[in-house]
Structure formats: C-alpha cells, structure tokens
Amino acid sequence: MNHNTSLAAPPRRARRIVLLSLAILGMASAAFVVRGPLMMAAPMCMAGRWHGCFDTFNGVVLITVVALPLAALVVWVLARRRRAAGVTSAWPMSLAEVGMVHGTVPFLWMTMMPGAGAGKVPGRVSPVPLRDLLTMGPVGIVGNLLIFAALGFFAPMRFAALASVPRILALGAGCSVLVETAQYVLRLDRVSSVDDVLVNAAGAVLAALASRRWWCTTAEAPSDQRRPALAPAG
C-alpha cells in the first residue's frame, strides 16, 4: 500500500504543477493583451488619484491584476491556519472564499460607477425582457456575464447549501436585482434593466457548471450513503 501511495504522489504533484503553470501563463497572456489600456491608468493609480484610476474601467482592472499576489498570499495564510486546525479541505475552502471576493468586488465596483448625469437625471427602468440585448453589444454581454461569474464558480465549492444549479441561478438573480435596485435608488445615471438581471444570472450559472466537477460529488455524497440498519430489538 505504501508503494502504491508513493507511485500515485508524483503524478498528482505533476498535475498540480502543470495546472499552476497554465494559470500563470494565462494571467501573463491576459496582462500582455491588455497592457496598453492598463498602462494608461497606471500613472493615475500610482499617484493615488481618484479620477483616472478608481473611476475608470482600466484603473479597476489594473488594481485587480496588481492585487492578485496579495489574494494568493491571503489564500496561503488561510489554508495554513486551517490545516493547522485540522481542516481537511483547507485549500479549496480558502481558495473559494478569496476567489469569490477578488473576482466579484471589482465588477460590482465598475457596475456601480456613476454616469455623467448621476444625481441629476431620474432613475430609469427597462422592464421589457430581451429588449436591451441588442444595444448591449458583445462587450456589454460578456461584461454582464462576468459580474457574478466568480460567485457562481466558487460559492457552491464553499457552501454546500448552494451546491445546486437552481440555487446558483436564484443567487445570481437576487444579487443582480439588488445591484439594479441600488443603481435606481442612488440615481447613478444607469438603466436598471431586466436583461441585466437575466445575463448576470446566466453568467453565474455558466460558471457554476464549469466548476461542477469539484462540488457536485461532494454535494451528492451524503445522499448516496446508505442508512445504517436498525439493530433488532431485544
């Protein structure tokens, strides 16, 4: 048994190294593609200026990319503390928690950015489904799909109660409704659209389906176990 375990360890370690290398390569490729827009916002962000950094798409993306090492450090610290406490799934839990926050907060920040007429124009609502999809364009649709994608990807991995596609759909739709309501109440010069809710929820569901292999087995395992037979009386 020890010999078999030692043989299984190197392939598992090699698989982790390959996945980590692919993740680093993917992030490096993404940074290379968007290096132009990011560098435009870099001087403003380095100077700590609100205008040109925190209120622009390029600035928020730059801060998100720069904060990746800090997010990885937080994952490592949380996982080490949980492993010391005897938690078996310390790394998946820590990665899911940090991933939900780091992958969702920047998109929410960009969604809540005020427009030019914020506070001046009244709130606008578009209650007709599928009417705004044509005006969103490919970039708008992809952006809306990504708003709650990290939440849909990691939430069922972290919380067993959310390990279900209908529940992730309800979670994505509920969070999107809160965002659209906040945009209307705060008069951010944005249109509160039903299509935004639909696309945001669809993005959460698609992300949950992408991570299903990591949370579906864990969620279904308790129901597959047989109940112990009752001992005969007497």
C-alpha positions in Angstrom: 0.0 0.0 0.0 2.8 2.4 0.8 4.5 1.6 -2.5 1.2 2.4 -4.4 0.8 5.6 -2.5 4.3 6.7 -3.4 3.7 6.0 -7.0 0.5 8.0 -7.0 2.0 11.0 -5.4 4.3 12.2 -8.2 1.6 12.2 -10.9 -0.6 14.2 -8.6 2.2 16.7 -7.8 3.0 16.9 -11.5 -0.7 17.7 -12.3 -0.7 20.5 -9.8 2.5 21.9 -11.2 1.0 21.8 -14.7 -2.2 23.5 -13.6 -0.3 26.2 -11.8 1.9 26.8 -14.8 -1.1 27.1 -17.1 -2.7 29.5 -14.7 0.4 31.7 -14.6 0.7 31.5 -18.4 -2.9 32.5 -18.8 -2.6 35.5 -16.5 0.6 36.6 -18.2 -1.1 36.3 -21.6 -4.1 38.3 -20.4 -1.8 41.0 -19.0 0.1 41.2 -22.3 -3.1 41.6 -24.2 -4.4 44.5 -22.1 -1.1 46.0 -21.2 -1.9 49.1 -23.3 -5.1 50.2 -21.6 -3.7 49.2 -18.2 -0.6 51.3 -18.6 -2.7 54.3 -19.4 -4.3 54.2 -16.0 -1.0 53.2 -14.2 0.2 56.8 -13.5 -3.1 57.9 -12.0 -3.3 54.7 -9.8 0.3 55.1 -8.7 -0.4 58.7 -7.7 -3.5 57.6 -5.8 -5.8 59.9 -7.8 -9.5 59.0 -7.8 -10.2 60.5 -11.3 -8.5 58.4 -13.9 -7.9 55.3 -11.7 -10.8 54.3 -9.4 -13.5 55.7 -11.6 -12.4 54.1 -14.8 -12.6 50.6 -16.2 -8.9 50.4 -17.0 -7.9 51.6 -13.5 -10.1 49.0 -11.8 -8.8 46.2 -14.0 -5.2 47.3 -13.2 -5.8 47.3 -9.5 -7.4 43.8 -9.8 -4.4 42.4 -11.6 -1.9 44.0 -9.2 -3.8 42.6 -6.2 -3.5 39.0 -7.5 -0.3 38.3 -5.5 -2.0 39.7 -2.4 -5.0 37.5 -3.0 -2.7 34.4 -3.4 -1.0 35.3 -0.1 -4.3 35.5 1.7 -5.3 32.1 0.3 -2.0 30.6 1.6 -2.4 32.2 5.1 -6.0 31.0 5.4 -5.1 27.5 4.2 -2.1 27.2 6.6 -4.2 28.2 9.6 -7.0 25.8 8.7 -4.6 22.9 8.1 -3.0 23.6 11.5 -6.5 23.4 13.0 -7.1 20.0 11.3 -9.4 21.1 8.5 -9.1 18.6 5.7 -10.4 20.8 2.8 -8.3 23.8 3.9 -7.0 24.8 0.4 -10.4 24.5 -1.5 -12.2 26.5 1.2 -9.6 29.2 1.3 -9.4 29.5 -2.5 -13.2 29.6 -2.8 -13.5 32.4 -0.2 -10.8 34.6 -1.7 -11.9 33.8 -5.3 -15.5 34.9 -4.6 -14.3 38.3 -3.2 -11.5 39.0 -5.6 -13.5 38.0 -8.6 -16.7 39.8 -7.7 -15.9 43.1 -6.0 -14.1 44.7 -8.9 -17.0 44.0 -11.3 -19.5 45.3 -8.7 -17.4 48.4 -8.4 -17.4 49.0 -12.1 -21.2 48.4 -12.2 -21.8 51.0 -9.5 -19.7 53.7 -11.2 -21.9 56.8 -11.6 -22.5 58.2 -15.1 -22.1 61.8 -16.2 -25.6 62.7 -15.1 -25.5 61.0 -11.7 -27.7 62.7 -9.1 -29.3 64.9 -11.8 -31.3 62.6 -14.0 -34.0 60.4 -12.5 -33.6 56.7 -12.4 -34.5 54.7 -15.5 -36.0 51.2 -15.7 -36.2 48.9 -18.7 -38.7 46.2 -17.6 -39.2 44.5 -21.1 -37.1 41.3 -21.4 -34.7 40.9 -24.3 -35.1 44.5 -25.5 -31.7 45.7 -24.3 -29.7 42.8 -25.5 -29.3 44.3 -29.0 -28.0 47.6 -27.6 -25.5 45.9 -25.1 -23.2 44.6 -27.8 -20.7 41.7 -27.4 -18.6 43.6 -24.9 -21.6 44.5 -22.8 -22.9 41.0 -22.8 -19.6 39.5 -21.8 -19.2 42.1 -19.1 -22.6 41.3 -17.6 -21.8 37.5 -17.8 -18.6 38.1 -15.7 -20.2 40.2 -12.9 -21.2 37.2 -10.8 -19.2 34.5 -12.6 -16.7 34.2 -9.7 -19.6 34.0 -7.2 -21.2 31.2 -9.3 -17.9 29.4 -9.7 -16.7 29.4 -6.1 -19.9 29.6 -4.0 -21.1 26.0 -4.4 -17.5 24.9 -3.7 -17.5 26.7 -0.4 -21.1 26.4 0.8 -22.8 23.0 0.4 -26.2 24.7 0.7 -25.5 26.4 -2.7 -24.3 23.3 -4.5 -27.2 23.3 -6.9 -27.7 25.0 -10.3 -31.2 26.3 -9.4 -29.8 27.8 -6.2 -26.9 29.5 -8.0 -29.5 30.8 -10.5 -31.5 32.3 -7.6 -28.4 33.7 -6.0 -27.2 35.4 -9.2 -30.6 36.8 -10.0 -31.1 38.0 -6.4 -27.7 39.7 -6.3 -28.4 41.3 -9.7 -31.7 42.6 -8.6 -30.1 44.3 -5.5 -27.5 45.9 -7.8 -30.1 47.2 -10.3 -32.2 48.5 -7.4 -29.2 50.3 -5.9 -28.5 51.9 -9.3 -32.1 53.2 -9.5 -32.3 54.4 -5.9 -28.9 56.1 -5.9 -29.6 57.7 -9.3 -26.3 56.7 -10.9 -27.4 57.6 -14.4 -27.7 54.0 -15.3 -30.6 52.0 -16.7 -31.9 49.3 -14.4 -32.7 46.6 -16.9 -34.4 43.2 -16.7 -31.9 42.0 -19.3 -29.0 42.8 -16.9 -30.6 40.5 -14.3 -31.0 37.7 -16.9 -27.5 37.9 -18.3 -25.9 38.3 -14.8 -27.7 35.2 -13.5 -26.8 33.3 -16.7 -23.2 34.1 -16.1 -23.3 32.8 -12.6 -25.0 29.5 -13.8 -22.4 29.0 -16.6 -19.6 29.5 -14.1 -21.2 27.1 -11.7 -21.5 24.5 -14.4 -17.8 25.0 -15.2 -16.9 24.1 -11.6 -19.5 21.4 -11.2 -16.9 18.6 -11.2 -15.5 20.0 -7.9 -18.7 20.5 -6.0 -21.3 18.0 -7.4 -19.7 14.9 -6.0 -19.3 16.4 -2.5 -22.9 17.6 -2.5 -24.3 14.3 -3.6 -22.2 12.1 -1.5 -24.3 12.2 1.7 -27.5 11.2 -0.2 -25.7 8.2 -1.8 -24.6 6.7 1.5 -26.9 4.0 2.8 -28.5 4.4 6.2 -27.3 2.0 8.9 -29.7 -0.8 9.5 -31.5 -0.7 12.8 -30.4 -3.3 15.3 -33.1 -5.9 16.2 -34.9 -5.2 19.5 -34.1 -7.5 22.4 
